[in-house]
């Protein structure tokens, strides 16, 4: 038994069209699946490696949403460029681009940035260095 890798992360959205524009037009993901009736639309947006973001249209989000997902990370070549594009489009940068040195086993260095997506989801733009 083996986990092959990241497949998708699901996000609830009360602004489905805005969310779709964020992932397709701003971040450049490709819509690969869509289903559901009006006010209950569903779609999957795919990264180059096949991993997806799945979006569920919701009429109203819970008053106190509890999510086990702290954030999700996109593997990108240039986190700084993504952070700038997101900020220029009016989205909040929660952690500006920075280089992180992680002393672990094995240690690693990464360039990263975080933003808040259109539904409050926390998104990381991540690039492993060396």
C-alpha positions as CSV (number, residue, x, y, z in Angstrom):
1,X,0.0,0.0,0.0
2,X,1.4,3.4,-1.0
3,X,0.2,7.0,-1.2
4,X,1.3,8.3,-4.6
5,X,1.0,12.0,-3.9
6,X,-1.3,15.0,-3.6
7,X,-4.5,14.6,-5.5
8,X,-6.8,17.5,-4.5
9,X,-7.9,19.9,-1.7
10,X,-11.5,20.9,-1.5
11,X,-12.6,24.5,-0.8
12,X,-16.2,25.7,-0.1
13,X,-17.2,28.9,-1.9
14,X,-20.1,31.3,-1.7
15,X,-18.6,33.2,-4.7
16,X,-18.1,30.4,-7.2
17,X,-17.5,32.5,-10.3
18,X,-15.0,34.7,-8.5
19,X,-13.2,31.6,-7.1
20,X,-13.1,30.1,-10.6
21,X,-11.5,33.3,-12.0
22,X,-8.9,33.3,-9.2
23,X,-7.8,29.8,-9.9
24,X,-8.0,29.9,-13.7
25,X,-7.2,33.4,-14.8
26,X,-5.0,34.6,-12.0
27,X,-3.1,31.4,-11.0
28,X,-3.4,29.7,-14.4
29,X,-4.9,26.3,-13.4
30,X,-7.0,24.4,-15.9
31,X,-10.6,23.5,-15.3
32,X,-10.7,19.7,-15.9
33,X,-14.1,18.7,-14.4
34,X,-17.4,20.4,-13.6
35,X,-20.7,19.1,-12.4
36,X,-23.8,20.0,-10.3
37,X,-26.8,22.1,-10.7
38,X,-27.1,25.9,-10.3
39,X,-26.2,27.0,-6.7
40,X,-24.6,23.6,-6.2
41,X,-21.8,23.7,-8.8
42,X,-18.7,21.7,-8.4
43,X,-15.4,21.9,-10.3
44,X,-11.8,20.7,-10.3
45,X,-8.9,22.8,-11.4
46,X,-5.6,21.0,-12.2
47,X,-2.0,21.9,-11.7
48,X,0.7,20.8,-14.1
49,X,1.5,17.7,-12.0
50,X,-2.1,16.6,-11.9
51,X,-2.9,17.8,-8.4
52,X,-6.2,19.6,-8.2
53,X,-8.2,22.2,-6.2
54,X,-11.9,21.1,-6.0
55,X,-14.4,23.9,-5.4
56,X,-17.9,23.4,-3.9
57,X,-20.5,26.1,-4.4
58,X,-22.3,26.8,-1.1
59,X,-25.2,29.2,-0.5
60,X,-23.8,30.1,3.0
61,X,-20.7,29.1,4.8
62,X,-21.0,28.0,8.4
63,X,-20.8,30.8,11.0
64,X,-17.9,29.1,12.7
65,X,-16.3,26.9,10.0
66,X,-13.9,24.4,11.3
67,X,-11.4,23.0,8.8
68,X,-8.7,20.5,9.4
69,X,-6.8,22.1,6.5
70,X,-4.3,24.7,7.8
71,X,-3.3,25.6,4.2
72,X,-2.4,24.0,0.9
73,X,0.7,24.6,-1.0
74,X,1.3,25.0,-4.7
75,X,4.7,23.9,-6.0
76,X,5.9,26.9,-8.1
77,X,9.1,28.2,-9.7
78,X,8.7,31.8,-8.4
79,X,6.7,32.4,-5.2
80,X,7.6,36.1,-5.4
81,X,5.8,36.5,-8.8
82,X,2.7,34.7,-7.6
83,X,2.6,36.8,-4.4
84,X,2.8,40.0,-6.5
85,X,0.1,38.9,-8.9
86,X,-2.2,37.9,-6.0
87,X,-1.5,41.2,-4.2
88,X,-2.0,43.2,-7.3
89,X,-5.4,41.5,-7.8
90,X,-6.4,42.7,-4.4
91,X,-5.9,39.6,-2.3
92,X,-4.3,39.6,1.1
93,X,-0.7,38.4,1.5
94,X,-0.5,36.8,4.9
95,X,3.2,36.0,4.7
96,X,5.3,38.0,2.2
97,X,7.9,36.1,0.1
98,X,10.8,34.9,2.2
99,X,13.5,32.2,2.3
100,X,13.0,29.6,5.0
101,X,15.9,27.5,6.2
102,X,14.6,24.4,8.0
103,X,17.1,22.6,10.2
104,X,15.7,19.1,10.3
105,X,16.4,15.7,8.9
106,X,17.2,16.3,6.2
107,X,17.3,20.1,6.5
108,X,16.2,22.1,3.5
109,X,15.8,25.7,2.2
110,X,12.7,26.9,0.5
111,X,11.3,30.2,-0.9
112,X,7.7,30.7,0.0
113,X,4.8,33.1,0.4
114,X,1.2,32.8,1.7
115,X,-2.0,34.5,0.7
116,X,-5.7,34.4,1.6
117,X,-7.8,33.1,-1.3
118,X,-11.3,34.3,-2.3
119,X,-13.0,32.1,0.3
120,X,-10.5,32.7,3.1
121,X,-8.5,29.6,2.3
122,X,-4.8,30.0,3.1
123,X,-2.6,29.3,0.0
124,X,1.2,28.8,0.1
125,X,3.4,29.3,-3.0
126,X,6.4,27.0,-2.4
127,X,9.7,26.4,-4.1
128,X,12.3,24.0,-2.8
129,X,15.8,25.4,-3.2
130,X,18.9,23.3,-3.9
